[in-house]
Amino acid sequence: MCTEREQELIDFIRARARNRSATITPTTPLFKDRVLDSINILGLIGYVEARIGRKLSAREIVMANFASVRDVVRAFLV
């Protein structure tokens, strides 16, 4: 089950994913499962920054905060 924020983020990622038919859940490993790549992460960072109204710091842009949809939501969108 997804929260509303998780579903919005899943929809954003699915529209930009390497494999648009991939199953994406809140806990899908976004990089390990190759849903996103190094180029797509820039779009995801931009999405997060637009949602929170500020630039992310270098300390915030770490793999642990972007490993899954749930990780992104917990780190930035709650």
N, C-alpha and C positions, 0 to 999 in steps of 0.2 A: 504494500500500500504506500502511496506517495502523498506527501503534503502538497499543497497548492504550489508552493515555491519550488519544490523538487520537480513537479510536473512541468512548470514553466521552463525550468532549466533543461530538463530532458528534451522538451520541444525545441529549444534553442540549439542544443547540441546535435540533435537528430538532423536538423536542417543543414548542419555544416559538417556532419560526420563523414569520414572516409567511406564508410559502408552505411548508407542511409537505411538499409533494411535490417541493420543490427538491432538486437534486443538491448535496450538500455533501461536499466532499473536504477533506483537510488544508490545501489551498492556495486554496480558494474565498475570494474577497474578501467578507467577511461584510457589510460596509456598502455597498461599491460595487455588489455584486450584490443588495442589499436583502434579504439573508437576515435580518438583524437591523436594528432601528431604535433610536431613542434610549431607548425604554422597555425593550426587551429587553436592552440593555447592562447595565442595573441588575441583572437576574437573572443575567447572566453574571458580573458582578463578585462578586455574592453567592456564586455557585458556586465561583469561584476562592478567595475568602476562606475558605469552609468547607473546601475541600480542603487549603489550606495552613495553616489554623489561626490566621490573623491578618488584620487589616484591611489593605487596600492603601493605600499613601500616595498623595497627590495626584500625586507625580512618576511613580508607576507607572501611573496611569490615563491613558495616552496612546494615541492611535489606533494607533501602531506596535505596541504590545503586544497589540492586539485586532483587528488587520486580518484575520487568518485563524486557523483552529484551530491550525495549526502555530505561529504567532506566540504565541498564548496559552500553548501547552504549553511552548515554549522559554523564555518570559519567567517563567513561574510554576510549572509542574508537572513540572519535571525534577529 
